[in-house]
Amino acid sequence: MKLSIVIPAFNESESVAHTAEKLRPVLDQLGGTYEVEVVFVDDGSKDDTVTKLKAEFDGDPRIHVVQHPQNQGPGAAIRTGFAAAGGDIVVTTDFDGTYRFENIPVIVEQLERDGVDLVTASPYHPKGGVEGVPRYRLLFSIGASTLYRILVSWKVHTWTSFFRAYRREVVKSVYFESSGFLAVTEILVNALRMGFRVAEFPTILHQRAYGQSSLKIARTTWAHLKFQARILFRRAPLHPPAQP
């Protein structure tokens, strides 16, 4: 069975060495069970992220680097990563390790053990937690997740996490419009609306150790509010618009 790990990157030059150091032993561990590939999607970085990635993983056949000519947003990076990934299971995670890479085997194991279609990391689950994340980030994320619990499913505690394991059918079937941070929420909402089975992985969300977050709070909040209104009035699309 093939496992793909999709990792978006944008101006992550400071984080490359740390990410490579933490990721390698996880890939070696997974390699005992799966055919593993990593798809780094560079989203138009203006620094030397790509140069450093290629130098760190030089000659490693498991590593693929795909580039956007200009910055398009994390949702666009996930879309590109999904298209490039060939895995029966596809994991998405943040470049900076705010969700620890050593949990990748754990979330994949849960996907297979529980017989579900999607497992999403959940720091807001009663058994999860948060360490060192700025309060303003938590206020935004927890507030958004609470509204989605009301609008879509009370059983899911966290709706904004990038760290997930998907079965191939979800990656192929679930439509999402956003090219920004809303994309991960849109995928989860539409997967549930389409009847895919979803489970949470209670875990710890950590503060970034290197670099800076590219999250734009005001823009992302507005995107979530518009999407929530579309859900409320049943106007959030499940499928792409028909081509003329």
N, C-alpha and C positions, 0 to 999 in steps of 0.2 A: 504494500500500500504506500502511496506517495503522500508526503506531507509538505505543504508550502507554507512559508512564513513570510508575510508581506509587511514591510516596515517603511512607512513614508519618512522622508528626510527633507528638511529645509534649513539651510544655514546651520548645520550641525558639526562644523569643523572641530569645535572644542570637545565634542562628545565621542568622536569616532573611535579613538583608542580605547576608551572605557567601554563603549558598546561592544567592540570586537573582543575584548578580554572577557567580558561576561557572557557573550553569546557562544563562543567557540565550545566550551565544555558542554553546553546544552545541546548543540548540534551533534557532538560526539555521542552523547547519551541517547538522543533520539535515533541516531543512525543504527543502533542495534535492533530497532524495530521497524523503522520506516526508511524509505528512500526520501531524503530530505533535500529541499532547496530553500534558499532565502532570496526573496525579491526585494531589493532596496529600490524604492522609487524616489529619485531626487526630484523635488518639486521646484525646479528653477533656482537652486541655490546660487547666491552671488559670492560665496566664499569657496574654499577648496575642499568642500565635503566629498565630492566625487573622486578627486585625486587621492585623498586620504583613504577612502573606502577601497579603491582599487589597489593601493599600496598595502593596506592591512591584510587584504584577502587575496593577494596576488597568487594566481595559480590554483585557488580553491574552486573546484568545479561545482560546488554546491551554491556558490554565490553569483547572483546576477544583479547588475545595476542598470536600471531603466531611468532615462532622464526626460523631464519636461523642459522644453526650451525656455519657458518662463513660468513663474509661479502661478499656479491655478487653484491651490487650496488643498487641504487634506482629503476632502471627499473625492476630488479628482485623482489624487494620488492613490487612494484605495481602489477607485474604478480601474485605473491603469494596472495596479497590482493584481486585481482579480483577473483581468484579461491576460496577464502574463503568467499567472500561476497555473500549474498543471496538476495540483494536488487533489486527491480524493477528500482530504481535509485541508482547509485553509485557515491559518491563524493570522490575525492582525494584531499588531502591538505598537506602542510608541517607541521611537528611536531612543529616547533618553532613559529608558528603564524605570519609569515611574511605577510601572508594574514589573516586578522582577522577572527576568528572563527564565530563571530556574523554575518558574511556575508554568512555563509552556507545556512541559510533559504532563503536569498535573491537570491542566484544563483540557488537554487532548484526551487524557485517560477518562476524565469525567464525561466527555462527549460520548465516548464509546461505551462506558459502563452504564450510563443512564439511558442510552438509546434515544437521545434527543438529536435535534437538527442543528442547534446553536447553543453554545454556552457563552455567557457574557460575564466578565468580571464585575463584582459588585461590592465596592467598599461601603456602600450605604445599607447593605444587608446587616441584620442584627449581629451576625458573626464576622462581619468585615470591619474595616477601620481605616483611618487616615492618619498619616504622620507627616507633619511639617508643611502641609499645603496651606498657602495663604488663605485667610478667612474669606476674602472677597471672592476667590475662586470657588470656595465651598458654597457660599451663599448662592451664587449663580447656579452651580451644578445641582445642588440639593433641591433648590427651588424648582428648577426645570424638571427634575426627576419626579418630584411630588405631583406636579401637574400632569405628567404622563401617566402616573399611577392612577390618577383620577379619571383621565380620559380614555385610557387603553386597558391597563391591567394592574390591579392593586398588588398582584403577586410578584411583580418585578420591582425591585427597589432602586436600581441604578440604570439609567437610560443613556448615559453620555460617555460610556467607557469605550476606548479603542481596543482594549485587550479582549479578544474573542476567539473562539474556535467555531468554524462553520463547516458543515458538510457541503460537498460540491454542489448539490442540488440547490441549496440556498443561494450560493454565490451566482449560480447560473440563472436563477428564477426571480430573485427579489429586485424590484426596480427601485431606484432612488434618484432624485433629481439634483440634490445639493452637491456643490463642489466644495463646500466649506465644512466646518465642524458639525453642522447639523446632520451630515450624511450618516454617521453611525447611529444616531437616534432614528432617522428615517428608515434605515435598514431594519432595525429591531422592530419598530412599529409595523412595518409592512410584512415582515416575516410572520409576526403574530396574526395579522389580519388575513394572511394567506393560509393559516392553519399549521405552520411549522411549529414544532415542539421546542420550547425554549427553557433552559435551566440557568440558574445563577451560580457563579463561583465566588463565594465570599472570600475576600482577600484584602490586602493592605494597599492603599494608594499612597505613594511616597512623593515627596517634593523632588523636583529635578536636582541632580547633583552638578550638572554642567549645562552651559548655554542658557538661552532664554526661550520661554514659551512664545509661540506665534499666535496664541489665542487672542482675538479681539473681542472683548467682553460685550461692548455695546452692539456691535454688528451681529454677533452670534445670538445674543438675547433676542434681538428683533427677529432674526430668522426663526428661532424657536417659537416665538409668539405667533408669527404668521402661520407656521406649520400646525400649531395647536388649534388655531382658529379653523384651519382647513379640516382637521380631524373632527372638530366639534360640529361643523356644518357638512360633514361627509363629502368634502371636496378634495381630500388628499388622494392623489392618484395611486393606484396599485400597479398600473401598467403604463408604458410609454404611450404618448399620443399617436394615433394612427397617422401614417404617412400619406400625403395626398397622392 
